[in-house]
């Protein structure tokens, strides 16, 4: 069993620990739930456990579809063992349906289909409110090389083809999602997490929101919605 050693970093929802293996880290999923770049944080019981289990399920699906990820193995309800990567400080967002900042920025109506899906990069920087950046910024400021940009984009779209179908089979629309990548032994691989904290999922018929927008918009039933998403995908959660 891999033991946690030193806390390296505490993010808004996860803490990162070293292990005895220099190539492996433990991620601890906390119950903290943040919105508006950390301006609002609340603890929601079971959220850490639900997201950890959910993430492990999705990462395994992506890995099976040929997408390289940092996921190694679940180690407890709230902890996962991952590869230690050098993180690339940009967020990759694909949108299948208009929502969130796209509607605010471009004045488009929430809910319209985006065909083809759009792709956006954001700089991971809460103080600057994660500004949108382009490939030229990424190259000029050295956040990633042009080759890495091509790989991140291709992998983010490949994730879309796998997950759109998976969620649809559970009666859900994958509206949009955010991915983060890092480098491991020279290869760009998927890191961070995939959970309802970092994507939008709507019921395909009622269009009810089943993701973190419930928290952002004060709709209530946040963890209940995440558990419903898990149930629809056949993910077993401890009571
Ligand atoms: P946005 O509409 O706020 O730009 O977000 C698009 C998607 O990416 C949405 O599913 C939420 C997710 N996201 C995060 O999880 N964290 C972030 O910092 C950003 C910018 C987006």
Boltz pocket constraint, residues with backbone or C-beta under 6 A from the ligand:
constraints:
  - pocket:
      binder: B
      contacts: [[A, 91], [A, 93], [A, 99], [A, 100], [A, 101], [A, 102], [A, 122], [A, 130], [A, 176], [A, 177], [A, 178], [A, 197], [A, 198], [A, 199], [A, 200]]
      max_distance: 6.0
